[in-house]
Structures are given as C-alpha cells and as structure tokens.
Amino acid sequence: MRVLVGTSGWDYSDWRGVFYPEGLKSKERLRYYAVVLDGTEVNSTFYRVVRRKTVEGWLKQVESFPFFFVCKLHQQFTHRWRLVVPVEEGELFWRRWWEGVSVLAECGRLKGILVQLPPSLRFDSERVRAFIQFIRWCGYGGWLFIEARHGSWMEAEVVERLWEWGVEWVVSHSSRWGYYFPEVGRFARSVLYLRFHGPRELFRSVYGEGLLRGWVARCVALGVKEVLAVFNNTFRARAVEDALAFRRLAQFQSGVGVGC
C-alpha cells in the first residue's frame, strides 16, 4: 500500500507564521508546500474557470517534485445543474473549464477530478449514471472521485454501483455529515480517497495521532494499493499537521510506502 497526503488548497493567509515562513511571498507558497506534502486539491476550479497560464505557473513551482493535483469539478455541474447537465450548454462549459485543467493532465500531474456534491442531493441512479456518461462522452477517462453528503448515498449497494460505473467513492469524515467506509472483503478498487473535514468543529478542529491511528489501520485492513488522504481542516494549518501525522503513522505499518 502506498500513502499520499495533502490538504485541500494551499494558499491560506492564516498559515503564515504557522506553516509558511513570515517573509514567504504568496506566489512562492506552492513550491514551499510541495517540499513537505505529496499533492493538493485545487479549490479554485470549483469556483471559476482557471486559465492555462495560471496552471502553468503552478507547474513551474512543483517541477522539481513528484507532486499530484486533484481538481474540484466546477459547481456549475454539481450545485447549479445538480448533475442534470444540459448537453449542448454542458459541453461548452466543460470545454471552457477543461481548457486550463487539461494542462495538468497533459503532463501527468492530474490525479483525478473531485465531484463534491451538496448535502441536499439525494442518490438517484439514473441521474448519476447519466452524469458519469456525460463526463466520459466529453472525453475525460481519468479517475473521477465522488464525495456525497446526503445519507441516501451511505449504503454498500450505492457505492458498489458507483464502482461498476468506473467511479471512485470518497470517504468523507466530518463533525457534520455521515460517511460510509467500504467493508473489508467487498473492496476491490486500486485507490481509496479519504477527505477529513474536522472531527469536532468543521474545518477547524485537529484529529491528532490518536484518531488517525484507527484510520490508518482501517486502510491497511482493506488491502488497497493506494490511499489519498486529504485534509480540509485548514484553519491555521491544522490540515498540514494532520497530513504529516497520517503519513508518519502509515510509514510504520508493514508493507506501506509513503510519498509519490
């Protein structure tokens, strides 16, 4: 099993003096981050269409490191259209959005696309399958990670159906929403994506080794080839603290490697 760790985003002003040195310029933060962590989720792609030039700038900062990116799918698909995508308009919007993101795919840095769904969105088999078919029809054949928060998704049968459709389930832990962790013996995927949002206070509370030790043990028990552990408790760099703790705990497990 190989464990890769990162955080949801990297450009936070309240990390200055906690993780980033006081004098570090904002444009140098990603390079500093890449020395310490294996990869990152890109939040900006959820809110806007990112230009190729911007993405090329990110790549220059990490060119010396075996670093990965996971890009959040734009909220137009998940929160406005709620996975019901009008074909012509949807294709045009996808091509605009993909124009910048594709730079990462072209150089092998794009680990996958994260589909973060609103808490109110119930599981609907036909809706989800049609959405996945749309994404594949647009030409994207890489990893697609779905993070759902409504309780109707938290069933083994639902998750296994996603796997049948070639989509990866995100185990999303927080103080607010429930989650489903795959059962030992029923998990037959090569990658497990974990997102940690905070155990007590959303986005702000720290996990610490005491809680993370159990998560590492569960991953080992699954026998998965690769674990992506991403922390979204970003307040004052607590996500970095927990990501490093997860890696530290994992590297002492037999048969576990860490880093890209």
ChimeraX attribute file (.defattr): number of C-alpha atoms within 10 A of each C-alpha:
attribute: neighborCount
match mode: 1-to-1
recipient: residues
	/A:1	19
	/A:2	18
	/A:3	24
	/A:4	24
	/A:5	26
	/A:6	29
	/A:7	27
	/A:8	23
	/A:9	21
	/A:10	23
	/A:11	16
	/A:12	15
	/A:13	13
	/A:14	13
	/A:15	19
	/A:16	18
	/A:17	13
	/A:18	13
	/A:19	17
	/A:20	20
	/A:21	12
	/A:22	10
	/A:23	8
	/A:24	12
	/A:25	10
	/A:26	13
	/A:27	12
	/A:28	13
	/A:29	19
	/A:30	20
	/A:31	17
	/A:32	17
	/A:33	21
	/A:34	21
	/A:35	14
	/A:36	14
	/A:37	21
	/A:38	23
	/A:39	32
	/A:40	26
	/A:41	23
	/A:42	19
	/A:43	18
	/A:44	14
	/A:45	20
	/A:46	20
	/A:47	12
	/A:48	13
	/A:49	17
	/A:50	17
	/A:51	16
	/A:52	16
	/A:53	11
	/A:54	12
	/A:55	15
	/A:56	14
	/A:57	12
	/A:58	17
	/A:59	20
	/A:60	11
	/A:61	17
	/A:62	19
	/A:63	11
	/A:64	11
	/A:65	15
	/A:66	13
	/A:67	22
	/A:68	23
	/A:69	23
	/A:70	24
	/A:71	23
	/A:72	21
	/A:73	27
	/A:74	24
	/A:75	19
	/A:76	17
	/A:77	21
	/A:78	19
	/A:79	15
	/A:80	12
	/A:81	12
	/A:82	17
	/A:83	21
	/A:84	16
	/A:85	19
	/A:86	11
	/A:87	11
	/A:88	9
	/A:89	9
	/A:90	18
	/A:91	16
	/A:92	12
	/A:93	15
	/A:94	18
	/A:95	14
	/A:96	14
	/A:97	19
	/A:98	22
	/A:99	13
	/A:100	19
	/A:101	27
	/A:102	17
	/A:103	19
	/A:104	22
	/A:105	16
	/A:106	9
	/A:107	9
	/A:108	12
	/A:109	18
	/A:110	20
	/A:111	21
	/A:112	22
	/A:113	21
	/A:114	24
	/A:115	22
	/A:116	20
	/A:117	20
	/A:118	16
	/A:119	13
	/A:120	12
	/A:121	17
	/A:122	14
	/A:123	16
	/A:124	11
	/A:125	12
	/A:126	10
	/A:127	14
	/A:128	16
	/A:129	14
	/A:130	14
	/A:131	18
	/A:132	18
	/A:133	12
	/A:134	19
	/A:135	16
	/A:136	13
	/A:137	11
	/A:138	16
	/A:139	9
	/A:140	15
	/A:141	11
	/A:142	14
	/A:143	16
	/A:144	21
	/A:145	24
	/A:146	20
	/A:147	21
	/A:148	26
	/A:149	24
	/A:150	17
	/A:151	16
	/A:152	12
	/A:153	20
	/A:154	18
	/A:155	13
	/A:156	15
	/A:157	10
	/A:158	16
	/A:159	21
	/A:160	18
	/A:161	13
	/A:162	19
	/A:163	15
	/A:164	10
	/A:165	13
	/A:166	16
	/A:167	18
	/A:168	23
	/A:169	27
	/A:170	24
	/A:171	22
	/A:172	21
	/A:173	21
	/A:174	19
	/A:175	14
	/A:176	13
	/A:177	14
	/A:178	15
	/A:179	19
	/A:180	18
	/A:181	19
	/A:182	20
	/A:183	11
	/A:184	13
	/A:185	9
	/A:186	10
	/A:187	18
	/A:188	14
	/A:189	16
	/A:190	12
	/A:191	20
	/A:192	22
	/A:193	19
	/A:194	21
	/A:195	20
	/A:196	25
	/A:197	26
	/A:198	23
	/A:199	18
	/A:200	13
	/A:201	13
	/A:202	19
	/A:203	20
	/A:204	18
	/A:205	19
	/A:206	24
	/A:207	23
	/A:208	16
	/A:209	17
	/A:210	9
	/A:211	12
	/A:212	18
	/A:213	16
	/A:214	12
	/A:215	17
	/A:216	20
	/A:217	13
	/A:218	15
	/A:219	21
	/A:220	20
	/A:221	12
	/A:222	18
	/A:223	16
	/A:224	17
	/A:225	16
	/A:226	19
	/A:227	20
	/A:228	20
	/A:229	25
	/A:230	26
	/A:231	31
	/A:232	25
	/A:233	27
	/A:234	26
	/A:235	18
	/A:236	19
	/A:237	24
	/A:238	23
	/A:239	28
	/A:240	28
	/A:241	19
	/A:242	26
	/A:243	25
	/A:244	17
	/A:245	18
	/A:246	25
	/A:247	21
	/A:248	14
	/A:249	16
	/A:250	25
	/A:251	16
	/A:252	11
	/A:253	13
	/A:254	9
	/A:255	10
	/A:256	14
	/A:257	16
	/A:258	17
	/A:259	15
	/A:260	14
